[in-house]
Amino acid sequence: DDGVASVETCTSSCRVLPWLLAIGFTIIFSALYSKIRRLNIVLRSAQSFQRVEVKEQDVLVPFGILFGINLILLILWTVLDPLTWQRQPVPGSDGTSTYGICLSDGQAWL
């Protein structure tokens, strides 16, 4: 709320939120995907009674790919169409009641 923090601080918070959500999701998703992939490799080798070694590289490659894609998209979003903190009047009020919202200037992502 800009009653507690400045408009610049609220705008910075608006811009950081997608980064935190996307990076957090990428870390969790890639960890789960890598564990399932590792288990799949081990179980397939067990069918043919072969010993297999799953290396760190096998786990880090999916993470690196997903993280790289997210990083590129987030940088483009932040540069081309950044979110800003804006005050909007409450619909149906006399204009004295407002609320704050994170909005972008354009519709570059639609």
Residue, then its C-alpha position, 0 to 999 in steps of 0.5 A: d500500500d502506498g500509504v505505508a511505502s512510496v510509489e517507487t517502492c510499490t512499483s518495485s514490489c510489482r516488478v519483483l513479484p513475477w520474478l519470485l513466482a517464476i523462479g520459485f516455480t521453476i526450481i520446484f518443477s525442475a526438481l520434481y521433473s528431475k527426480i521422476r526422470r531419474l526414477n524412470i531411468v533406474l526402473r527402465s534399466a531394472q527391466s533389463f537387469q543392467r546397472v545404471e548411473v544417473k549423473e548430476q548433469d542428467v539432473l541439471v540439464p532440465f533445470g538449466i533449460l527451464f531456468g534459461i527460458n524463464l530468465i529470457l521471458l522475465i527480462l523481456w517482460t521487465v524491459l518491454d512492458p514493466l508493471t507499475w503501481q497505479r491507483q484506481p477509483v473504486p467502481g460505483s464510488d464518488g471517486t474518493s475511494t481508491y485501490g492500488i493495483c499492479l498494471s502494465d502500460g500495454q498489452a504486449w503479452l496478450 
